[in-house]
Amino acid sequence: MKIDLNCDLGESFGHYSIGNDEEIMNYVSSVNIACGFHAGDPEIMEKTVKLAIKKGVSIGAHPGYPDLQGFGRRPITMSHQALRSMMIYQIGALKAFVETYGGKLVHVKPHGALYNLASKDYDVALTLAKAIYDVDKNLVFMGLAGSEMIRAGEEVGIKVCRETFADRRYTEELKLVPRGTEGAVIEKIEDSVNQCLHMIKENKIITIDGKEKIMSGDSICIHGDNKHGLEVVKSLLDSFKDNNIEVGAVK
């Protein structure tokens, strides 16, 4: 059994600091670095890329809506052409930083409201997948397991990575429960660990309504802005060791 552990990082901005990037990079295998639209800025992007290369973790771009105030978690109506241009712009910017320091951009994972929309809207997912392909056909499209992003990536002909979440609850349709809903975010570390182990070992998860559903994934997301993020990833690694589960980066 093998799984990737990824984390959304580089989400500070100017003098505002979010997350514990340097520490959490010691424990995850892949990072998704904000590209300056929903979070981050050129200095933060460069700093985070340099740190990721130093730590030896796999690097992905984390593009989102142009919404610093709302942290990219508010839906924005955009044309497909605007979405495409926005994706290429953000991926290209991060790719430049990565290659400047001798690294390689491995994957792309949309952020927040854009991620949620693409998970259920095939046309949007296809627009994102085509943009990724046109930047670099070797990039991996990381998206919600079982979602339209996975279907669109396979249709376009790029590699896909099925993502699951350690700290989020799922609906019966295997979509993420909206953050404003009570119980959407898993607060107890033990519950996060149990959800991940059940998914890896049994290919199943328990929905917010208590129903067991089939789900399998290639990567588990740990949110860097979660106050328990560091404790969650440490507990996961201890549990993985006990259950002979290997941690390996997206390729």
Secondary structure, DSSP 8 states (H G I E B T S, - for coil): -EEEEEEEE---BTTB--S-HHHHTTT-SEEEEE-SSSS--HHHHHHHHHHHHHHT-EEEEE---S-TTTTT-S-----HHHHHHHHHHHHHHHHHHHHHTT--EEEE---HHHHHHHHH-HHHHHHHHHHHHHH-TT-EEEEETTSHHHHHHHHHT--EEEEEESSB-B-TTS-B--TTSTTSB---HHHHHHHHHHHHHHSEEE-TTS-EEE---SEEEEETTSTTHHHHHHHHHHHHHHTT-EE----
